[in-house]
Amino acid sequence: MELQKNMVLVDQAYQTKEEAIRSTGQLLVDAGCVEPDYIEAMIERNKLVSVYMGNFIAIPHGTDDAKKFVKKSGISVVQVPSGVQFGKDDTDDVAMLLFGIAGVENEHLEILQKIALFCSDVENVVKLADAKTSEEIIRLLQEVK
């Protein structure tokens, strides 16, 4: 599975984490990866367990029950240079990059593993957060071996 240009948004801003999660989910809906109900499952997942992963990254995805809404695997990327708050106050858990995930069986795990490896180095996250185009984000993520 490869990242598609229509699945990457750059220079976005959101007031709440719910808005940001909905945006990542809508990209998945628009690409035909999931049914609209999957977005609500992404919000629910974050209520159960935060999808914030550290290093300014959040990985919204649906609950286990939402697998029935997945039509095909896909990953969306939303860049939020000013950050969006995933923690309880203004200093905790700010995400500058959100990776929306929908997977049939285990198809999404390889790219998710690459993203996790790449983003474990905060310098790489800064490169993604500073990228000016969706093509640049895709190129940076494709460089991961």
C-alpha positions, 0 to 999 in steps of 0.5 A, spaced: 500 500 500 502 506 498 500 513 500 496 517 495 497 525 494 489 525 495 490 522 502 495 527 504 493 534 507 498 540 509 498 546 513 491 544 516 489 547 523 483 545 528 480 547 534 479 540 537 482 533 536 475 531 534 475 536 528 482 533 526 480 526 527 474 527 523 479 530 517 483 524 517 477 520 517 474 524 511 480 523 507 479 515 508 471 516 506 473 520 500 478 515 498 473 509 498 477 506 504 471 506 509 464 508 510 462 514 514 460 510 520 468 509 521 469 516 523 465 515 529 469 509 531 475 513 530 472 518 535 470 513 540 477 509 539 480 516 542 475 516 548 477 509 550 484 510 549 488 516 546 491 515 539 496 520 541 503 516 540 508 521 543 513 525 538 507 530 536 504 524 532 497 521 533 494 515 529 487 515 529 483 508 527 477 505 528 475 500 534 475 493 533 467 493 532 468 498 526 472 493 522 465 492 518 466 499 515 472 498 512 472 497 504 479 497 503 486 499 506 488 506 506 492 511 510 491 518 510 496 524 513 494 530 516 499 535 517 497 541 523 504 545 523 501 549 529 499 542 533 492 540 536 491 538 543 490 531 545 492 532 552 488 535 558 492 541 558 495 546 553 502 543 554 501 535 554 500 531 547 500 536 542 500 532 535 503 536 529 501 529 524 496 525 524 496 518 520 489 516 519 489 508 519 484 503 516 486 496 514 483 490 511 486 484 515 493 486 516 495 490 510 496 496 513 501 494 518 507 494 514 506 501 512 504 503 520 511 499 522 515 504 517 511 510 520 512 508 527 520 507 525 521 513 522 517 518 527 521 515 533 526 520 531 523 527 532 528 530 527 524 526 522 517 528 525 520 535 524 521 534 517 514 532 516 511 538 520 515 543 516 514 539 509 510 544 504 507 539 500 503 533 500 508 530 495 514 532 500 511 528 505 510 522 501 517 522 499 520 523 506 515 517 508 517 513 502 525 514 504 524 509 510 526 502 508 
